[in-house]
Amino acid sequence: MKRGEWRQLGVARRDPAVSFLLLLPLGLLHLSGRGKADAGAYAVIERGLELLGPWAAWLLALGLAAGVYLAVLRIQARRIPWRGGALLLGVEGIVWGLVLGPVLSALTALVSAQLQPLAISFSEAHGRLALAAGAGLYEELLFRAGLMSALYVLIAAFLKTFFPREAADTFSFGAALVLSAVGFSLAHAFGDASALDAGPFLFRAVAGVVLGLLFSWRGLAVVAYAHASYDAHFLLNL
């Protein structure tokens, strides 16, 4: 492949429209398998969706459809080579999930019971993969793209009135990273009070920091697939 083509793929990989288009498979997998497995500690998103009742699936589907429509319009208008860019993002996200898996699994083993392999049905496996996809997609949208980004903007806007720009940016990033990670860990107590125990809480806070760093470095699509890949590995061996 020529250098110019690699450069075009790099531009496509960084485009938000390509990133959002790549999130569609996670959203569809989540919608197709919701309710087929016990969410347990992975119920952050599911508990919130329960508040919407029977409208939850329709609203999620409508949101995904609107996002894909806008992404396709942008891709067509800018003639972005989205296939290659999406492939690079997807592969990178899965690789990161595999890389993070052993590290986070080792931490999990220190703070939770040993995982025992269990034969499960196709329907149960589908349900667990759906939970993993929903966690990877919606938790990253909520806690990294939403909370972490909003905290950074708000804290930086305040600090820049008192401190030099570089110092304010650095502190704001660190504060947003830590606070969003704590919020991420606290949210898992929604429907699972044991998530506030010292071990699980610390583990998820550390995981939130790692995912926040990956989000800031590689972007939303990569961290969503890394998160989903790790959760899928964990849930399928639960």
Secondary structure, DSSP 8 states (H G I E B T S, - for coil): --HHHHHHHHHHHH-HHHHHHHHHHHHHHHHHHTTSS--GGG-HHHHHHHTTTTHHHHHHHHHHHHHHHHHHHHHHHHT--HHHHHHHHHHHHHHHHHHHHHHHHHHHHHHS---------HHHHHHHHHHHHHIIIIIIIIIIIIIIHHHHHHHHHHHTTTS-HHHHHHHHHHHHHHHHHHHHHHHTTTT-GGGGSHHHHHHHHHHHHHHHHHHHHH-HHHHHHHHHHHHHHHHHT-
